[in-house]
């Protein structure tokens, strides 16, 4: 029903300044939206806009994303970030957007979720900046410093397995150095 309502209201194509107002209205709702409803709204409101970005997002779109993520970051990450990470091709603007959300908007548990999502897909040059953003966020936000052991092991194993494919990548070298610097006591 919610998907039908979103379609009827043409929320996926509404002007971005109205999207900001709609998101403000959503945040004021009580009780909070269910996880499923928030996931549907995240997809309906933002997926096509994010996938079609060819230039940096407008300030209205960033404001809407930030406000939505402030309350519903788990469904947002599970629905939208996962799709962006799996999209083939360069996706430079999409990658920059995910990095900005990681650095500025997402709660620590969602940053870990983004890391686990990145590690679930084949690593590519496109995804290295997202990993850099996650590690950069860990430096600034001490609660993130300790990754769960399974996630840390997966990160290290992924970086080790992918080393031959990134033999000439400066971004990969920076990423490995960041991991070695931040986790020098845990890397053997």
Steps between C-alpha positions, in 0.01 A plus 500: 500500500781738585669439164170572327456820698855611416434429134168687510667801663792473254748532784788360295475799265384780731714816500790477741397804706171321572693184584670687784162609638360148463796352690454759777138396524603131516736569789221665697271196475423311819537216545806453281464320170553127502822367351312370196319828441822698537675266253220542246507877539881508470477310174210704363641838601868458426604196294442637150634841597822350633551255214450774242748746653740630236617796706519572873161487672316825557489651845129411515569133428782493756275665759226243434748211516656632820168546673372158393826333608489673837205283600486208254860424416474120535229456234669764284831312507345159447292615204694775326866473591496129417362576152751779437789275601384223268437724199745432220699778339682798632225666706732778614223726630326212675825396666568857613149518642545177698833632629339826609219316677753277679709800605217732603164333556502134597508364852794273595298179464401604148860581413586141598206384289639689199839338560344154507306579182816611321675180604212289362558614141810460285738781587552755226677832460155662538459354851842590639393859588205359697738285705722807548198698623412226750856495635511880505181505701654256746786739566257783581245294694663287771198269551577360155866425568440143600345307217337172588767228456312326216463824307864596556617153388281526191647842419858374533431181302328697224791741475750212492309305235455806282861620518604361156207671328597837648877477456515844335218673691599799711158492673556136598845582638354785706228271631746229604718760673197635686406152621858426606523832684164481674514132589873442543443303820252264334679433172755222513 
